[in-house]
Amino acid sequence: MTAYDHNNIFARMIRGEIPAHKVYEDDSTLAFMDIMPRTDGHVLVVPKAPARNILDIAPDALADLMIKTQKIAIAAKQAMGADGLTIQQFSESAGGQVVFHIHMHILPRFDGVALKPHTGAMAEPSLLAEQAARIRQALNGAG
């Protein structure tokens, strides 16, 4: 397996070198809006510890990532008024991974609405900021 790249875009976000529409942050985890969302409220959850994907993350770090993913998924579903959720994780190029820092996709789902294709089109920053605020509010118990 290829070595972890400490300059990948998510590692740079964790270090604060690249801005993000943050939803959640603690000592071990960062969650932020996907700038190319496949649905309204599409959130990415990443551990702060360096790990390429599920194949090399430490088991304790993976457990912590899943606990945080569940917490944020519950808030995203509530904040977006979604009917359900899709949670995704891709490992290696053949598995669909594009950014090689492990991350979980939280995709709020709505009955009868298909996911948008991953076209590379970026969402309006104001929309991402508004959705991030709604999810943060739900996380804080006010949503």
Disulfide bonds with the S-S distance in Angstrom:
none
